[in-house]
Amino acid sequence: MAKVRKHAIAAGVAVATLLATPAIAAHADVSPQHQKSPAEIVAALDVKYQAAVKRNDAATMSRILTDDFVIVTGRGSVFTKADTVNDAKTQACAYKQQDEMPGTQKVRVFGHSTATVTALLWLKGSCLDGSTFDQKLWFSDTYVLRYGSWGYSFGQSSIHI
């Protein structure tokens, strides 16, 4: 279950110094008529991160996570970017569900360079150790804007509900 929690909370949603590897450009896919707000950008980035976890897409996860990323689970375990990306590379768990529940995502922007995402996440799947999971948990992900790109730097999740 520890492997599940670190993926979910790294869930994803939900961040590192982007000196070496910029995350997602702050204004990617923006038409001249509509520049996305920071809240819209971070909301989409968090959904993209959850989808990457679901696919065990280590490359996308690595781009979104900041180098100093840390996630703290509801049971107090702490995992780094390296831990999280390695689990995706080794496909420690396979996900049938790794999705934010519709209507639960809330993005709060603080100043020009910090935002948090809170949502209810549904996780379902199995791990190489033979364990299975089907649970929902609340998470809060912190994103920071550095050098023109948003990155996921800190996550924390509740114990499953």
Secondary structure, DSSP 4 states (H G I P E B T S, - for coil): -HHHHHHHH--------TTSS--EETTTT-BTTBPPPHHHHHHHHHHHHHHHHHTT-HHHHHHHEEEEEEEE-TTS-EEEHHHHHHHHHTT-EEEEEEEEPTT--EEEEETTTEEEEEEEEEEEEEETTS-EEEEEEEEEEEEEEETTEEEEEEEEEPPP-
